[in-house]
Amino acid sequence: MKGTKIVALIIVLSVVSGLFCSCRGSLSEDGALITAPTLFEEQDEIMRALRRSAGDKITLEYPRTGENRSAFILSDIDGDSESEALAFYRPASDKLNQDIIHINVLDNTEKNGWISMCDIVGLASSIDRVSIADFADRKEIIVGWDVMTDREKTLVCYSLSSGNLVRDYSATYVEFAAADFWSENEGSELITLNYSSTAENLTQPTQHARLIALSNKEFKVVSSVPLDSRVTGYKSCIAGKYNENSIGYFIDGTIDAATVNTQILTVSKSGQILNPLLTLDNKTAADNVHKPTLLTQDINGDGVYEVPHQEIVTGYETVPESEQIYKTIWKQLDGDVLVKSLTMYINTALGLRIMIPESLEGNITLKAIMAQNEIVFYEYEGSLAESVDPLFSIRVSEKELYEWQSGYDVLCSNEYVVVTVKLHDSENELCPTWENLFEMVDII
């Protein structure tokens, strides 16, 4: 019963923290993810100003995806060092032409407080996502509208000029992101994923990615590159660093119900968008696949994104498939290949993520004792049956029910669980020290 309760608790927490797997969107110029600003007490004042401008019969509208999910976005749009507010709303009306979302821009004036500067009619009755990015000479509000044209949505770039919201550019997309992808160019650029319908293949069109930059005050498509022809949709698309100095676009694409692959789009110094993991037949390598529940992320918090691949835990290669246990190999882009960055054993039922140092890989194995909410690590002796000498154990307990047990010391905890460790053979060079374990074990 106790084990069942803790598993249920961890599953709930995992759903909440499941956002650690997927994040769409753009980065700021310093490489940090742009998140939705929070308005707190100003929101009521902005709402009153919006009603004074648009009337009381309005409905606030919220982007469906992306990092900006609020009906209000607070940002310095015109570069005057003071924040303006963007408000997305729909007038309440029975008329069909009044079903389109409006964008209202409000300014916080010294004399009158928040007032509306301008109000424009958008393109659709719903918003896919909103991003804000600094381009070559101005900040752009990028709104992805749910206007479908041949399977693609429509994005519009707006800027604020002389108190008016000006439409600067429009393009179709399946997915998009804005970030400083092209380091040789000033400001951010757009990358869009698009279909390439042809008369020969209308049912399953090919796909490509485009790099779009602002040059001489105009947006232009700089270059394009093919995408994996097998991908039918996207589980996660992230603009993020693929090394310490460079930003790419990580796209986890669905191949079938059980398989996702990863493509990483980069941009050369000359402005050519590249897909380095794509082979000559427009497919990624056969081993570049992973489960849909395990997606690209910055797993160790160093600012560089890793791609997950699963391998069988040492000793479980010959057991029945239903009994096999997997570890996750996280890889980073190095030139045109993925190279191993680190290895982890992730047990979502217990809510644990355990990093396996390189010195232990191939030299240890493990057994999960779920009745005790425990994982026991053993020195590997050539087979699972022969590996009987335990090195260390990691146990998870509900915090409110935790009781000290002989031999087990607390390693870490949060408001829900306590993680304890028992060192069975601290003299063995394969048994980590306490300092190592602090680095190895994370609660998820």
C-alpha positions as CSV (number, residue, x, y, z in Angstrom):
1,M,0.0,0.0,0.0
2,K,2.8,2.3,0.9
3,G,4.6,1.6,-2.4
4,T,1.4,2.2,-4.3
5,K,0.9,5.6,-2.6
6,I,4.4,6.8,-3.4
7,V,4.2,5.7,-7.0
8,A,0.9,7.6,-7.4
9,L,2.4,10.6,-5.8
10,I,5.4,10.6,-8.1
11,I,3.3,10.1,-11.2
12,V,1.3,13.2,-10.3
13,L,4.5,15.2,-9.7
14,S,6.0,13.8,-12.9
15,V,3.0,15.1,-14.9
16,V,3.5,18.6,-13.4
17,S,7.2,18.5,-14.0
18,G,6.7,16.8,-17.3
19,L,7.2,20.2,-18.9
20,F,10.9,19.5,-18.3
21,C,10.7,17.5,-21.6
22,S,9.2,20.0,-23.9
23,C,9.5,23.7,-24.5
24,R,8.8,25.6,-27.7
25,G,10.1,29.0,-28.4
26,S,12.8,31.6,-28.6
27,L,15.8,32.9,-26.7
28,S,16.9,36.3,-25.7
29,E,20.1,37.8,-27.2
30,D,22.1,36.4,-24.2
31,G,20.8,32.9,-24.9
32,A,18.3,32.8,-22.0
33,L,14.8,31.5,-22.8
34,I,12.2,34.3,-23.0
35,T,9.4,33.5,-20.6
36,A,6.0,35.1,-20.3
37,P,6.2,38.3,-18.1
38,T,4.0,38.3,-15.0
39,L,1.9,41.4,-14.5
40,F,0.8,41.0,-10.8
41,E,-0.9,44.1,-9.5
42,E,-0.6,46.0,-12.8
43,Q,-2.9,43.5,-14.5
44,D,-6.1,45.0,-13.0
45,E,-5.1,48.5,-14.1
46,I,-4.2,47.3,-17.6
47,M,-7.5,45.4,-17.8
48,R,-9.4,48.6,-16.8
49,A,-7.6,50.6,-19.5
50,L,-8.4,47.9,-22.1
51,R,-12.1,48.1,-21.2
52,R,-12.0,51.8,-21.5
53,S,-10.7,51.4,-25.0
54,A,-12.5,48.3,-26.3
55,G,-15.6,48.2,-24.1
56,D,-16.8,45.9,-21.4
57,K,-18.1,43.1,-23.7
58,I,-14.8,41.5,-24.5
59,T,-13.2,38.1,-24.0
60,L,-9.5,37.7,-23.3
61,E,-7.7,35.3,-25.6
62,Y,-4.7,33.2,-24.8
63,P,-2.0,31.6,-27.1
64,R,-2.4,27.8,-27.2
65,T,1.3,27.0,-27.3
66,G,4.8,28.5,-26.7
67,E,6.3,30.2,-23.7
68,N,4.0,33.3,-23.7
69,R,0.6,31.9,-22.7
70,S,-1.0,35.0,-21.2
71,A,-3.6,37.3,-22.7
72,F,-1.3,40.1,-21.6
73,I,2.4,40.5,-22.4
74,L,4.5,43.2,-20.9
75,S,7.6,44.2,-22.8
76,D,9.6,47.3,-24.0
77,I,8.4,47.0,-27.6
78,D,9.4,50.4,-29.0
79,G,12.8,50.6,-27.3
80,D,12.1,53.6,-25.0
81,S,13.2,51.7,-21.9
82,E,9.6,51.6,-20.7
83,S,7.4,48.6,-21.0
84,E,4.2,48.5,-23.0
85,A,1.5,46.0,-22.7
86,L,0.0,43.8,-25.4
87,A,-3.5,42.6,-24.8
88,F,-5.2,39.9,-26.9
89,Y,-9.0,39.9,-26.8
90,R,-12.1,39.2,-28.8
91,P,-15.1,41.5,-28.9
92,A,-18.3,39.8,-27.7
93,S,-20.7,39.8,-30.6
94,D,-22.9,37.5,-32.6
95,K,-21.6,38.8,-35.9
96,L,-19.2,36.5,-37.6
97,N,-16.8,39.3,-38.6
98,Q,-16.4,40.2,-34.9
99,D,-15.0,36.8,-34.1
100,I,-11.5,37.8,-35.0
101,I,-9.0,38.4,-32.2
102,H,-7.8,42.0,-31.7
103,I,-4.4,43.2,-30.4
104,N,-4.4,46.3,-28.2
105,V,-1.2,48.0,-27.3
106,L,-1.3,50.0,-24.0
107,D,1.3,52.4,-22.6
108,N,1.9,53.5,-19.0
109,T,1.9,57.3,-19.1
110,E,3.1,59.5,-16.3
111,K,0.0,61.7,-16.4
112,N,-2.8,59.2,-17.1
113,G,-1.5,55.8,-16.1
114,W,-2.2,53.0,-18.5
115,I,-3.9,54.1,-21.7
116,S,-4.5,52.4,-25.1
117,M,-2.1,53.5,-27.9
118,C,-3.7,51.5,-30.7
119,D,-5.9,48.6,-31.5
120,I,-5.7,46.3,-34.6
121,V,-7.7,43.4,-35.9
122,G,-5.7,40.2,-36.2
123,L,-6.1,37.3,-38.7
124,A,-7.9,34.6,-36.9
125,S,-10.2,33.6,-34.0
126,S,-7.4,31.8,-32.2
127,I,-3.6,32.3,-31.6
128,D,-1.1,29.4,-31.9
129,R,1.7,31.3,-30.1
130,V,3.4,34.6,-29.6
131,S,7.2,35.4,-29.5
132,I,9.0,38.7,-29.0
133,A,12.5,39.1,-30.4
134,D,15.1,41.8,-31.2
135,F,15.9,41.9,-34.9
136,A,18.5,44.0,-36.7
137,D,17.1,47.4,-36.0
138,R,13.8,46.8,-34.1
139,K,11.9,44.6,-31.8
140,E,9.2,42.4,-33.4
141,I,6.1,40.8,-32.0
142,I,5.7,37.5,-33.8
143,V,2.1,36.2,-33.7
144,G,1.4,32.7,-35.0
145,W,-2.2,32.8,-36.2
146,D,-4.4,29.7,-36.6
147,V,-5.0,30.5,-40.3
148,M,-4.5,27.2,-42.2
149,T,-3.2,27.2,-45.7
150,D,-2.2,23.8,-47.2
151,R,-1.5,22.4,-43.7
152,E,0.5,25.4,-42.6
153,K,-0.4,28.2,-40.1
154,T,0.5,31.9,-40.7
155,L,2.8,34.1,-38.7
156,V,2.9,37.9,-38.8
157,C,5.7,40.1,-37.5
158,Y,4.5,43.4,-36.0
159,S,6.5,46.4,-34.8
160,L,5.5,49.5,-32.9
161,S,6.1,52.7,-34.8
162,S,4.8,56.2,-33.8
163,G,2.3,54.6,-31.5
164,N,0.9,52.3,-34.2
165,L,1.3,48.5,-34.6
166,V,2.7,48.0,-38.1
167,R,2.6,44.7,-40.0
168,D,6.1,44.1,-41.3
169,Y,6.2,40.6,-42.6
170,S,4.1,37.4,-43.0
171,A,5.0,33.8,-43.7
172,T,3.5,30.3,-43.4
173,Y,4.9,27.7,-41.0
174,V,4.4,24.4,-39.4
175,E,6.7,25.4,-36.5
176,F,8.8,28.5,-35.9
177,A,11.3,30.0,-33.6
178,A,13.2,33.3,-33.3
179,A,16.7,33.5,-31.9
180,D,20.3,34.5,-32.8
181,F,20.9,31.5,-35.0
182,W,23.2,33.4,-37.4
183,S,26.0,34.8,-35.2
184,E,27.5,36.8,-38.1
185,N,24.2,38.7,-38.6
186,E,22.9,41.4,-36.2
187,G,20.0,40.5,-34.0
188,S,17.8,37.5,-34.2
189,E,16.5,35.5,-37.2
190,L,13.5,33.3,-37.8
191,I,13.5,29.6,-38.6
192,T,10.3,28.2,-40.0
193,L,9.5,24.6,-40.8
194,N,7.4,24.2,-43.9
195,Y,5.8,21.6,-46.2
196,S,7.0,21.3,-49.8
197,S,4.0,20.1,-51.7
198,T,4.6,18.7,-55.2
199,A,2.4,17.4,-57.9
200,E,4.2,14.0,-57.6
201,N,3.6,13.6,-53.8
202,L,0.5,15.4,-52.6
203,T,-0.4,12.9,-49.8
204,Q,3.0,13.0,-48.1
205,P,4.8,16.2,-49.0
206,T,8.4,16.7,-48.2
207,Q,9.4,19.3,-45.7
208,H,12.1,21.9,-45.4
209,A,13.3,24.6,-43.1
210,R,13.9,28.3,-44.0
211,L,16.2,30.9,-42.4
212,I,14.6,34.3,-42.5
213,A,16.5,37.5,-41.6
214,L,15.9,41.2,-41.5
215,S,18.2,43.0,-43.9
216,N,18.0,46.6,-45.2
217,K,14.7,46.9,-43.2
218,E,13.1,44.0,-45.1
219,F,12.6,40.4,-44.1
220,K,14.0,37.9,-46.6
221,V,14.5,34.2,-46.9
222,V,18.2,33.7,-46.8
223,S,18.5,29.9,-47.2
224,S,16.7,26.6,-46.8
225,V,17.5,23.0,-46.1
226,P,15.5,19.7,-46.4
227,L,14.1,17.9,-43.4
228,D,13.6,14.2,-42.7
229,S,11.0,13.0,-45.1
230,R,9.6,10.4,-42.7
231,V,8.5,12.9,-40.0
232,T,4.7,13.4,-39.8
233,G,4.6,15.9,-36.9
234,Y,6.6,17.4,-34.1
235,K,6.7,16.6,-30.4
236,S,9.1,19.3,-29.3
237,C,10.8,22.2,-31.0
238,I,13.4,24.2,-29.0
239,A,15.7,27.0,-29.9
240,G,18.8,26.5,-27.7
241,K,22.6,26.1,-27.5
242,Y,24.2,23.1,-29.2
243,N,27.6,24.2,-27.8
244,E,28.8,26.9,-25.5
245,N,28.7,29.6,-28.2
246,S,26.1,28.6,-30.9
247,I,22.3,28.4,-31.0
248,G,20.5,25.9,-33.1
249,Y,16.9,24.6,-33.5
250,F,16.3,21.2,-32.0
251,I,13.3,19.5,-33.5
252,D,12.0,16.1,-32.2
253,G,9.8,14.7,-35.0
254,T,7.3,11.9,-34.9
255,I,8.2,9.0,-37.2
256,D,5.5,6.6,-35.9
257,A,3.5,6.1,-32.7
258,A,6.5,4.7,-30.8
259,T,9.4,6.5,-32.4
260,V,10.8,10.1,-32.4
261,N,14.0,11.3,-34.1
262,T,15.9,14.5,-33.6
263,Q,17.2,17.0,-36.2
264,I,19.3,20.0,-35.2
265,L,19.3,23.0,-37.5
266,T,22.3,25.2,-37.4
267,V,23.5,28.2,-39.5
268,S,26.9,28.6,-41.1
269,K,28.8,31.9,-41.1
270,S,27.6,32.6,-44.6
271,G,24.0,32.3,-43.6
272,Q,23.3,28.8,-45.0
273,I,20.9,26.9,-42.8
274,L,22.2,23.3,-42.2
275,N,20.7,20.0,-41.1
276,P,24.0,18.2,-40.1
277,L,22.3,15.0,-38.9
278,L,20.5,14.4,-42.2
279,T,22.1,11.8,-44.5
280,L,22.1,11.8,-48.3
281,D,18.7,10.1,-48.5
282,N,17.1,12.9,-46.4
283,K,16.9,10.7,-43.3
284,T,18.6,10.8,-39.9
285,A,20.8,7.8,-38.9
286,A,19.0,4.6,-37.8
287,D,20.2,5.0,-34.2
288,N,19.0,8.5,-33.9
289,V,15.6,7.5,-32.4
290,H,14.0,7.7,-29.0
291,K,10.6,7.3,-27.3
292,P,8.0,10.1,-27.6
293,T,8.1,10.5,-23.8
294,L,11.8,11.3,-23.7
295,L,12.7,14.5,-25.6
296,T,15.6,16.9,-26.1
297,Q,16.4,19.0,-23.1
298,D,19.2,20.7,-21.1
299,I,19.4,17.7,-18.8
300,N,22.3,18.9,-16.6
301,G,21.5,22.6,-16.5
302,D,24.8,23.7,-18.3
303,G,22.9,25.7,-21.0
304,V,23.6,23.2,-23.7
305,Y,20.9,20.9,-25.0
306,E,21.3,17.1,-25.1
307,V,19.5,14.5,-27.2
308,P,18.4,11.3,-25.4
309,H,18.9,7.7,-26.7
310,Q,18.2,4.6,-24.7
311,E,20.4,1.6,-24.3
312,I,19.8,-1.6,-22.3
313,V,21.4,-1.6,-18.8
314,T,24.5,-3.9,-18.5
315,G,23.4,-7.4,-17.8
316,Y,19.9,-7.1,-19.2
317,E,20.7,-7.8,-22.8
318,T,19.7,-11.5,-22.7
319,V,16.6,-11.3,-20.4
320,P,13.1,-11.3,-21.9
321,E,12.2,-8.0,-23.5
322,S,9.4,-7.4,-20.9
323,E,12.1,-7.5,-18.2
324,Q,14.7,-5.4,-19.8
325,I,15.8,-2.1,-18.1
326,Y,17.1,0.9,-20.0
327,K,19.6,3.7,-19.3
328,T,19.5,7.0,-21.2
329,I,22.5,8.1,-23.1
330,W,22.5,11.9,-23.6
331,K,24.3,13.2,-26.6
332,Q,25.4,16.6,-27.9
333,L,26.1,17.8,-31.4
334,D,29.8,17.8,-32.4
335,G,30.2,18.8,-36.1
336,D,27.8,16.6,-38.0
337,V,27.4,13.8,-35.4
338,L,26.0,13.2,-32.0
339,V,28.5,12.3,-29.3
340,K,27.9,11.0,-25.8
341,S,27.7,13.6,-23.1
342,L,26.5,11.7,-20.1
343,T,24.6,8.6,-19.0
344,M,21.6,8.4,-16.7
345,Y,19.3,5.8,-15.2
346,I,15.9,7.3,-14.9
347,N,13.2,5.7,-12.8
348,T,10.0,7.7,-13.3
349,A,8.0,5.4,-10.9
350,L,10.4,6.4,-8.0
351,G,10.9,9.9,-9.4
352,L,14.7,9.5,-9.5
353,R,17.3,10.5,-12.1
354,I,20.8,8.9,-11.4
355,M,23.8,9.9,-13.4
356,I,26.2,7.1,-14.1
357,P,29.9,8.2,-14.2
358,E,31.9,7.0,-17.1
359,S,34.2,5.0,-14.8
360,L,31.1,2.9,-13.7
361,E,29.7,2.2,-17.2
362,G,29.9,-1.5,-18.0
363,N,31.2,-2.3,-14.6
364,I,27.9,-2.1,-12.6
365,T,24.4,-3.3,-13.0
366,L,21.2,-2.7,-11.0
367,K,18.1,-4.3,-9.7
368,A,14.9,-2.4,-8.9
369,I,13.0,-3.6,-5.8
370,M,9.8,-1.7,-6.2
371,A,8.1,-3.3,-3.2
372,Q,10.7,-1.4,-1.1
373,N,10.9,1.7,-3.4
374,E,14.6,0.9,-3.8
375,I,17.3,0.5,-6.4
376,V,20.3,-1.7,-5.6
377,F,23.5,-1.3,-7.6
378,Y,25.9,-4.3,-8.0
379,E,29.4,-4.9,-9.3
380,Y,28.8,-6.6,-12.7
381,E,30.3,-10.1,-12.8
382,G,29.6,-11.1,-16.3
383,S,25.9,-11.9,-16.0
384,L,22.9,-10.7,-14.0
385,A,22.7,-13.9,-12.1
386,E,26.4,-13.8,-11.1
387,S,26.2,-10.1,-10.0
388,V,25.4,-10.6,-6.3
389,D,27.7,-8.2,-4.5
390,P,25.8,-5.0,-3.8
391,L,27.7,-1.7,-3.9
392,F,25.1,0.8,-2.8
393,S,21.3,1.2,-2.5
394,I,19.0,4.2,-3.1
395,R,15.6,4.2,-1.4
396,V,12.7,6.6,-1.8
397,S,10.2,7.3,1.0
398,E,7.2,9.5,1.4
399,K,8.3,12.4,3.6
400,E,5.3,12.2,6.0
401,L,5.9,8.5,6.5
402,Y,9.7,8.5,6.6
403,E,11.3,6.5,9.4
404,W,15.0,6.1,10.0
405,Q,16.3,2.6,9.1
406,S,19.6,1.2,10.2
407,G,22.3,1.6,7.6
408,Y,20.4,4.2,5.5
409,D,21.3,7.8,5.7
410,V,19.5,10.8,4.1
411,L,21.0,11.9,0.9
412,C,18.4,14.5,-0.2
413,S,14.7,15.4,0.1
414,N,12.0,17.8,-1.1
415,E,8.6,18.6,0.4
416,Y,7.2,15.2,-0.8
417,V,9.9,12.5,-0.6
418,V,13.1,11.6,1.2
419,V,15.9,9.8,-0.6
420,T,18.2,7.6,1.6
421,V,21.4,5.7,0.6
422,K,23.1,2.7,2.0
423,L,26.8,2.0,1.2
424,H,27.3,-1.8,1.2
425,D,30.9,-1.9,0.1
426,S,32.5,1.5,0.5
427,E,36.0,0.0,0.1
428,N,35.2,-1.1,-3.4
429,E,36.5,1.5,-5.9
430,L,33.2,1.1,-7.8
431,C,31.2,2.3,-4.8
432,P,30.7,6.1,-5.1
433,T,31.6,8.4,-2.2
434,W,28.9,10.6,-0.5
435,E,30.2,13.6,-2.5
436,N,29.8,11.6,-5.7
437,L,26.3,10.5,-4.8
438,F,25.2,14.1,-4.2
439,E,26.2,14.9,-7.8
440,M,24.7,11.7,-9.2
441,V,21.2,11.7,-7.7
442,D,18.4,14.1,-8.6
443,I,14.7,14.0,-7.6
444,I,12.4,14.7,-10.6
